[in-house]
């Protein structure tokens, strides 16, 4: 059965909106916490201490702060704009953001850093970003098109 243009439009719009929503959940705290870690490299302003870095190769929170602010914050915002503008290959960028979230959390976990015990919800959000990006990709591919 062939879908009407209205039905197709509604379905196609939900995935980008979901991607933007989930990426916003990641970007806001990444920007805030990343900025705090850049401006206070000891991490004390947000309840961290340098002892948390003892298993890693960093002496301060500057590099993790730059990664959080730049990659999971600013880059995330850029990808949200690309999704909103329906830019070419924005679906791949969404998948990349999800992978970056999962990898970041895995690295933090392997170093024994568990800030605010938010790893599980953010693992779920990172995974959902990946799934939404994959669904966006499938919808765009010739095999995923219906009608």
C-alpha positions in Angstrom: 0.0 0.0 0.0 1.4 3.4 -1.0 1.7 6.0 1.7 0.4 9.5 1.2 2.8 12.4 1.1 1.5 13.6 4.5 2.2 10.3 6.2 5.6 10.1 4.6 6.4 13.7 5.7 5.4 12.9 9.3 7.5 9.8 9.6 10.5 11.4 7.9 10.4 14.4 10.3 10.3 12.4 13.5 13.8 10.9 13.2 15.7 14.2 12.7 13.7 15.7 15.6 14.5 12.7 17.8 18.2 13.0 16.8 18.3 16.7 17.7 16.5 16.0 21.0 18.9 13.3 22.1 21.9 15.3 21.0 20.7 18.3 22.9 20.6 16.2 26.0 24.3 15.4 25.5 25.4 18.9 24.3 24.0 21.0 27.1 25.9 19.3 30.0 28.9 18.7 27.8 29.2 22.5 27.1 28.6 23.4 30.8 30.9 20.8 32.4 33.5 21.1 29.6 33.7 24.9 30.2 34.0 24.4 33.9 36.9 21.9 33.4 38.6 24.3 31.0 38.3 27.3 33.4 39.0 25.2 36.6 41.4 22.5 35.6 41.3 21.0 39.1 37.7 20.1 38.6 36.9 21.3 42.2 34.2 23.7 40.9 32.0 20.8 39.9 33.0 18.4 42.7 35.8 16.5 40.9 39.3 16.1 42.2 42.6 15.4 40.5 42.8 12.0 42.2 40.1 10.9 39.7 42.7 11.2 37.0 45.3 8.9 38.7 44.6 6.0 36.4 44.9 8.1 33.3 47.6 10.1 31.6 46.3 13.6 32.5 47.6 15.9 35.2 44.6 18.2 35.0 41.1 18.2 33.6 42.0 20.6 30.8 42.2 18.1 27.9 39.0 16.2 29.0 37.3 19.6 29.4 38.4 20.6 25.9 37.1 17.3 24.5 33.8 17.6 26.3 33.3 21.3 25.3 34.6 21.0 21.8 33.5 17.6 20.6 30.5 16.5 22.7 29.4 20.2 23.0 30.2 22.4 20.0 30.5 19.7 17.4 27.2 18.2 18.6 25.6 21.6 18.1 27.1 21.8 14.6 25.6 18.4 13.8 22.2 19.4 15.1 22.3 22.4 12.7 23.3 20.0 9.9 20.4 17.7 10.7 18.0 20.7 10.9 19.2 21.9 7.5 19.0 18.3 6.1 22.6 18.6 5.0 24.3 15.9 2.9 25.4 12.9 5.1 24.0 14.4 8.3 22.9 10.8 9.2 26.5 9.7 9.3 27.3 12.6 11.6 24.5 11.6 13.9 25.9 8.1 14.1 29.4 9.6 14.8 28.1 11.7 17.7 26.5 8.6 19.2 29.7 6.6 18.9 31.7 9.5 20.4 29.4 9.6 23.4 29.7 5.8 24.0 33.5 5.9 23.5 33.8 8.8 25.9 31.8 7.1 28.6 33.8 3.9 28.1 37.1 5.7 28.5 35.8 7.5 31.6 34.6 4.2 33.0 37.9 2.4 32.3 39.7 5.2 34.2 37.3 4.8 37.2 35.7 8.2 36.7 32.0 8.0 37.4 30.7 11.6 37.7 27.2 11.8 39.2 26.7 8.2 38.3 25.1 9.2 35.0 26.9 6.7 32.8 24.0 4.3 32.2 21.5 7.0 31.1 24.1 8.6 28.8 25.1 5.2 27.4 21.4 4.7 26.6 21.2 8.2 25.0 24.4 7.6 23.0 23.0 4.2 21.8 19.7 5.9 20.9 21.5 8.5 18.9 23.3 5.7 17.0 20.0 3.9 16.4 18.2 7.1 15.2 21.2 7.9 12.9 21.0 4.4 11.4 17.3 4.6 10.9 17.8 8.0 9.2 20.3 6.3 6.9 18.0 3.3 6.2 15.1 5.7 5.4 17.3 7.5 2.9 18.7 4.4 1.2 17.0 2.9 -1.9 16.2 -0.2 0.2 14.5 1.8 2.9 12.2 3.8 0.7 8.7 2.7 0.4 6.1 3.5 -2.3 
